């Protein structure tokens, strides 16, 4: 590894440590609002059991999402975004499977 690259990495680690201890401010911050799964489900008019089947998750998982004990991730989060954006098309396509 080049010496300058190594020095850059060390400097980055020092900055990260200072930020984590509150001694420095992060240059940028990303805030992701949690998905309101219950609002999405209610908007399309499905019961918890129907929506859980549609999402191919257990009812317990769906309830955890709706009560914000857990957040959907990966493909489930992507599918929820699609359902939210265009429920009619999504429902038609998912019911065809």
TIMARTOR-984761 format. One record per residue: residue in one letter; x, y, z of N, C-alpha, C, CB in turn. Coordinates in steps of 0.1 Angstrom, whole numbers, plus 5000, padded with zeros to 4 digits. Glycine has a CB too. Example, Ala and Ser with C-alpha at 12.3 -4.5 7.8 and 13.67 -1.06 7.14 Angstrom:
A513249435078512349555078513249675078511349555090 S512849785071513749895071512950005079514149945057 
//
This chain:
X500949885000500050005000500950125000499050005012 X500550224992501350344992501250415005500850444981 X502350485008502450555021501350655023503850615023 X501150735012500150845013498750785015500150935001 X498450675008497150605010496950555024496950485000 X498050505030497950455044497750575053499250375047 X498450685051498250805059496850855059499250905055 X496250855047494850895045493950805053494450895030 X494150675053493350585060493450605075493750435057 X494650625080494850655094494150785098496350665097 X494250885090493651015093492050995093493951115082 X491550915084490150895084489650825096489750805072 X490450725101490150655113490150745125491050535116 X491150835126491250935137489951025137492451015136 X489551065125488351155124487151075128488251205109 X487050955124485850875128485850855143485950735121 X486950835149487050815164486550945171488450785168 X487051065166486651195172485151215170487451305165 X484551175159483151195156482351105166482751165142 X482750985167482050885176482150935191482650745175 X483151005195483251045209482651185211484751055213 X482151245200481451375201482451495201480651385213 X483751465197484751575197484751645184486051515200 X484151595174484151655160482751625154485251595151 X482351715145481051695139481251625125480351835137 X480351535122480351465109480151565098479351355109 X480751545087480651635075479251625068481751615065 X478651505070477351485064476651375072477451435049 X475351375071474551275079473351235070474051345092 X473051105071471951045063470951005073472450925055 X469751055071468551015080467550945071468051145087 X467150825075466150755068464950745076466750615063 X463850795072462550785079462150635078461550885073 X461650585089461150445089459950435080460850395103 X459750325074458650295065457350275074458850175056 X456250345070455050325078454250215071454250465078 X454650095075454049975069452549965071454649845075 X452050005083450650005086449850095077450350035101 X450350215074449750305065449650255051450450445066 X450750185047450750125033449650025032452150075030 X449649935042448649825043447249875043448949725055 X446949965051445650025053445250095040445550115065 X446150165033445850235021445450145010447150315016 X445950025009445549934999444349845004446749844994 X444049855016442749785021442949645024441749805011 X444049595028444249455031444349435046445549395024 X443949315051444049275065445549245067443149155069 X445949225080447349185083447649055076447549185098 X446748955077447048825072447148835057445948725076 X446248905050446348915036447648985031445148995030 X448049095038449249165035450449085038449249305042 X450449015049451648925052451848825041451348855066 X450748765036450848665025451348735013449448605022 X450848855010451348924998452848954999450549054996 X453348985011454749025013455548895015454849115024 X454848785017455548655020456348655032456448615008 X455748715043456348715056455248665066456848865060 X455748635078454748595088454048715093455548515100 X452848685099452048785105452848855116450748735111 X453548775124454448835135455448935130455148725143 X456048905118457048995112456349125108457648935100 X455149115102454349225098453949315110453149185090 X453549245121453149325133454349395139452549225143 X455549335138456749395143457049515135457949295143 X456949515122457149625113456149735116457049585098 X454849705118453849805120453949865133452449735119 X454549795143454649855157456049905159454349745167 X456849915148458149975148459149905157458150125151 X458949775160459949705168461049655159459249585175 X460749645146461649605136461349685123461649445132 X462349695115462249765102462449675090463149895101 X461649685080461849595069463149635062460649605059 X463849535057465149565050465249485037466349525059 X466149515029466449445017465249435008466849305020 X464949325002463849304992462549344998463849164988 X462249325011460949365017460849515017460849305031 X461849585020461849735020461649785006463149795026 X462249724996462149764982460649734977463149684973 X460149614981458749584977457749684983458449444981 X457949714996457049815002457149944995457449825017 X458249984991458350114984457650104970459850144981 X457649994964456949974951455449974954457449844944 X455049904964453549894968453050034971453349794980 X453850114978453450244982453350334969454450304992 X454250324960454350404948453150374938455650394941 X452850254936451850214927451150084931452450194912 X450250104941449549984947448749894937448650024958 X448149964928447249884918448049794909446449984909 X449149844904449949764895450649654903451049844888 X451149694915451849594923450949484927452449664936 X449749514932448849414936448449324924447549474942 X448149374913447849294901448949204898447549394889 X450249254898451349164894451649054905452549254892 X451449094918451748994928450648894929451949064941 X449448924926448348824927448448734915446948894927 X449148774905449348684893450348574895449748764881 X451148594906452148494909451648364915453248554918 
//
